[in-house]
Amino acid sequence: MLTNLKEKKKVVGVKQAKRAITNDEVNMVFIAKDAEPKVVKDIIQLCNEKTIEIIYVESMKELGKACSIDVNAAVAATLK
């Protein structure tokens, strides 16, 4: 599933993902299991409301690497 992040258009980060979800631009959301719950709770709620699939990734480090960035990432989303 993480190969989707390398191959498809995406947004990385809570603010960008939240904006894209709100604008109905997202296919799938990836959330790091070690992300702070208070940071990702709004994303999870929005995904549930809009029936967007959530994929949980082991760590923020792994998610950042999958997104081809040099920093950790709590959230990433593939775009339609």
PyMOL commands that place a pseudoatom at each C-alpha (Angstrom):
pseudoatom trace, name=CA, resn=MET, resi=1, chain=A, elem=C, hetatm=0, pos=[0.000, 0.000, 0.000]
pseudoatom trace, name=CA, resn=LEU, resi=2, chain=A, elem=C, hetatm=0, pos=[2.841, 2.392, 0.717]
pseudoatom trace, name=CA, resn=THR, resi=3, chain=A, elem=C, hetatm=0, pos=[3.872, 2.171, -2.934]
pseudoatom trace, name=CA, resn=ASN, resi=4, chain=A, elem=C, hetatm=0, pos=[0.738, 4.234, -3.658]
pseudoatom trace, name=CA, resn=LEU, resi=5, chain=A, elem=C, hetatm=0, pos=[2.430, 7.151, -1.922]
pseudoatom trace, name=CA, resn=LYS, resi=6, chain=A, elem=C, hetatm=0, pos=[5.465, 6.992, -4.181]
pseudoatom trace, name=CA, resn=GLU, resi=7, chain=A, elem=C, hetatm=0, pos=[3.515, 6.570, -7.409]
pseudoatom trace, name=CA, resn=LYS, resi=8, chain=A, elem=C, hetatm=0, pos=[0.491, 8.827, -6.988]
pseudoatom trace, name=CA, resn=LYS, resi=9, chain=A, elem=C, hetatm=0, pos=[-0.091, 12.512, -6.370]
pseudoatom trace, name=CA, resn=LYS, resi=10, chain=A, elem=C, hetatm=0, pos=[-0.245, 13.136, -2.649]
pseudoatom trace, name=CA, resn=VAL, resi=11, chain=A, elem=C, hetatm=0, pos=[-0.315, 15.617, 0.171]
pseudoatom trace, name=CA, resn=VAL, resi=12, chain=A, elem=C, hetatm=0, pos=[1.742, 15.221, 3.321]
pseudoatom trace, name=CA, resn=GLY, resi=13, chain=A, elem=C, hetatm=0, pos=[0.955, 16.685, 6.723]
pseudoatom trace, name=CA, resn=VAL, resi=14, chain=A, elem=C, hetatm=0, pos=[-2.111, 17.227, 8.848]
pseudoatom trace, name=CA, resn=LYS, resi=15, chain=A, elem=C, hetatm=0, pos=[-3.100, 20.666, 7.514]
pseudoatom trace, name=CA, resn=GLN, resi=16, chain=A, elem=C, hetatm=0, pos=[-2.705, 19.742, 3.857]
pseudoatom trace, name=CA, resn=ALA, resi=17, chain=A, elem=C, hetatm=0, pos=[-4.522, 16.423, 4.305]
pseudoatom trace, name=CA, resn=LYS, resi=18, chain=A, elem=C, hetatm=0, pos=[-7.373, 18.063, 6.205]
pseudoatom trace, name=CA, resn=ARG, resi=19, chain=A, elem=C, hetatm=0, pos=[-7.789, 20.669, 3.454]
pseudoatom trace, name=CA, resn=ALA, resi=20, chain=A, elem=C, hetatm=0, pos=[-7.752, 18.017, 0.696]
pseudoatom trace, name=CA, resn=ILE, resi=21, chain=A, elem=C, hetatm=0, pos=[-10.250, 15.802, 2.558]
pseudoatom trace, name=CA, resn=THR, resi=22, chain=A, elem=C, hetatm=0, pos=[-12.581, 18.760, 3.105]
pseudoatom trace, name=CA, resn=ASN, resi=23, chain=A, elem=C, hetatm=0, pos=[-12.386, 19.565, -0.624]
pseudoatom trace, name=CA, resn=ASP, resi=24, chain=A, elem=C, hetatm=0, pos=[-13.171, 15.927, -1.588]
pseudoatom trace, name=CA, resn=GLU, resi=25, chain=A, elem=C, hetatm=0, pos=[-9.802, 15.487, -3.315]
pseudoatom trace, name=CA, resn=VAL, resi=26, chain=A, elem=C, hetatm=0, pos=[-8.631, 12.368, -1.416]
pseudoatom trace, name=CA, resn=ASN, resi=27, chain=A, elem=C, hetatm=0, pos=[-8.779, 8.651, -2.270]
pseudoatom trace, name=CA, resn=MET, resi=28, chain=A, elem=C, hetatm=0, pos=[-6.979, 7.190, 0.730]
pseudoatom trace, name=CA, resn=VAL, resi=29, chain=A, elem=C, hetatm=0, pos=[-5.362, 8.424, 3.955]
pseudoatom trace, name=CA, resn=PHE, resi=30, chain=A, elem=C, hetatm=0, pos=[-2.267, 7.036, 5.658]
pseudoatom trace, name=CA, resn=ILE, resi=31, chain=A, elem=C, hetatm=0, pos=[-1.808, 7.663, 9.395]
pseudoatom trace, name=CA, resn=ALA, resi=32, chain=A, elem=C, hetatm=0, pos=[1.244, 6.756, 11.456]
pseudoatom trace, name=CA, resn=LYS, resi=33, chain=A, elem=C, hetatm=0, pos=[0.425, 4.598, 14.486]
pseudoatom trace, name=CA, resn=ASP, resi=34, chain=A, elem=C, hetatm=0, pos=[2.867, 6.570, 16.644]
pseudoatom trace, name=CA, resn=ALA, resi=35, chain=A, elem=C, hetatm=0, pos=[1.345, 9.962, 15.770]
pseudoatom trace, name=CA, resn=GLU, resi=36, chain=A, elem=C, hetatm=0, pos=[-0.152, 11.931, 18.661]
pseudoatom trace, name=CA, resn=PRO, resi=37, chain=A, elem=C, hetatm=0, pos=[-3.869, 11.035, 18.905]
pseudoatom trace, name=CA, resn=LYS, resi=38, chain=A, elem=C, hetatm=0, pos=[-4.858, 14.684, 19.362]
pseudoatom trace, name=CA, resn=VAL, resi=39, chain=A, elem=C, hetatm=0, pos=[-3.025, 15.546, 16.133]
pseudoatom trace, name=CA, resn=VAL, resi=40, chain=A, elem=C, hetatm=0, pos=[-4.835, 12.981, 13.967]
pseudoatom trace, name=CA, resn=LYS, resi=41, chain=A, elem=C, hetatm=0, pos=[-8.275, 12.806, 15.602]
pseudoatom trace, name=CA, resn=ASP, resi=42, chain=A, elem=C, hetatm=0, pos=[-9.807, 15.415, 13.257]
pseudoatom trace, name=CA, resn=ILE, resi=43, chain=A, elem=C, hetatm=0, pos=[-8.410, 13.581, 10.223]
pseudoatom trace, name=CA, resn=ILE, resi=44, chain=A, elem=C, hetatm=0, pos=[-9.882, 10.277, 11.434]
pseudoatom trace, name=CA, resn=GLN, resi=45, chain=A, elem=C, hetatm=0, pos=[-13.247, 11.930, 12.066]
pseudoatom trace, name=CA, resn=LEU, resi=46, chain=A, elem=C, hetatm=0, pos=[-13.311, 13.545, 8.605]
pseudoatom trace, name=CA, resn=CYS, resi=47, chain=A, elem=C, hetatm=0, pos=[-12.379, 10.247, 6.949]
pseudoatom trace, name=CA, resn=ASN, resi=48, chain=A, elem=C, hetatm=0, pos=[-15.164, 8.443, 8.785]
pseudoatom trace, name=CA, resn=GLU, resi=49, chain=A, elem=C, hetatm=0, pos=[-17.692, 11.114, 7.782]
pseudoatom trace, name=CA, resn=LYS, resi=50, chain=A, elem=C, hetatm=0, pos=[-16.652, 10.947, 4.127]
pseudoatom trace, name=CA, resn=THR, resi=51, chain=A, elem=C, hetatm=0, pos=[-16.041, 7.159, 4.100]
pseudoatom trace, name=CA, resn=ILE, resi=52, chain=A, elem=C, hetatm=0, pos=[-12.395, 7.521, 3.089]
pseudoatom trace, name=CA, resn=GLU, resi=53, chain=A, elem=C, hetatm=0, pos=[-10.213, 4.473, 3.681]
pseudoatom trace, name=CA, resn=ILE, resi=54, chain=A, elem=C, hetatm=0, pos=[-7.567, 4.848, 6.400]
pseudoatom trace, name=CA, resn=ILE, resi=55, chain=A, elem=C, hetatm=0, pos=[-4.361, 2.805, 6.258]
pseudoatom trace, name=CA, resn=TYR, resi=56, chain=A, elem=C, hetatm=0, pos=[-2.290, 2.719, 9.440]
pseudoatom trace, name=CA, resn=VAL, resi=57, chain=A, elem=C, hetatm=0, pos=[1.490, 2.748, 9.039]
pseudoatom trace, name=CA, resn=GLU, resi=58, chain=A, elem=C, hetatm=0, pos=[3.867, 1.523, 11.757]
pseudoatom trace, name=CA, resn=SER, resi=59, chain=A, elem=C, hetatm=0, pos=[5.710, 4.798, 12.334]
pseudoatom trace, name=CA, resn=MET, resi=60, chain=A, elem=C, hetatm=0, pos=[5.980, 8.441, 11.360]
pseudoatom trace, name=CA, resn=LYS, resi=61, chain=A, elem=C, hetatm=0, pos=[9.519, 7.737, 10.159]
pseudoatom trace, name=CA, resn=GLU, resi=62, chain=A, elem=C, hetatm=0, pos=[8.278, 4.991, 7.811]
pseudoatom trace, name=CA, resn=LEU, resi=63, chain=A, elem=C, hetatm=0, pos=[5.497, 7.225, 6.486]
pseudoatom trace, name=CA, resn=GLY, resi=64, chain=A, elem=C, hetatm=0, pos=[7.909, 10.095, 5.842]
pseudoatom trace, name=CA, resn=LYS, resi=65, chain=A, elem=C, hetatm=0, pos=[10.257, 7.764, 3.990]
pseudoatom trace, name=CA, resn=ALA, resi=66, chain=A, elem=C, hetatm=0, pos=[7.381, 6.377, 1.899]
pseudoatom trace, name=CA, resn=CYS, resi=67, chain=A, elem=C, hetatm=0, pos=[6.506, 9.962, 0.936]
pseudoatom trace, name=CA, resn=SER, resi=68, chain=A, elem=C, hetatm=0, pos=[10.112, 10.581, -0.164]
pseudoatom trace, name=CA, resn=ILE, resi=69, chain=A, elem=C, hetatm=0, pos=[10.681, 13.288, 2.439]
pseudoatom trace, name=CA, resn=ASP, resi=70, chain=A, elem=C, hetatm=0, pos=[13.528, 13.553, 4.934]
pseudoatom trace, name=CA, resn=VAL, resi=71, chain=A, elem=C, hetatm=0, pos=[11.335, 14.168, 7.979]
pseudoatom trace, name=CA, resn=ASN, resi=72, chain=A, elem=C, hetatm=0, pos=[8.716, 12.164, 9.845]
pseudoatom trace, name=CA, resn=ALA, resi=73, chain=A, elem=C, hetatm=0, pos=[5.073, 12.449, 8.790]
pseudoatom trace, name=CA, resn=ALA, resi=74, chain=A, elem=C, hetatm=0, pos=[1.949, 11.827, 10.870]
pseudoatom trace, name=CA, resn=VAL, resi=75, chain=A, elem=C, hetatm=0, pos=[-0.474, 11.891, 7.923]
pseudoatom trace, name=CA, resn=ALA, resi=76, chain=A, elem=C, hetatm=0, pos=[-0.360, 11.551, 4.149]
pseudoatom trace, name=CA, resn=ALA, resi=77, chain=A, elem=C, hetatm=0, pos=[-3.138, 11.233, 1.596]
pseudoatom trace, name=CA, resn=THR, resi=78, chain=A, elem=C, hetatm=0, pos=[-3.315, 10.144, -2.031]
pseudoatom trace, name=CA, resn=LEU, resi=79, chain=A, elem=C, hetatm=0, pos=[-5.279, 12.454, -4.295]
pseudoatom trace, name=CA, resn=LYS, resi=80, chain=A, elem=C, hetatm=0, pos=[-8.003, 11.560, -6.798]
for i in range(1, 80): cmd.bond("trace and resi %d" % i, "trace and resi %d" % (i + 1))
show_as sticks, trace
zoom trace
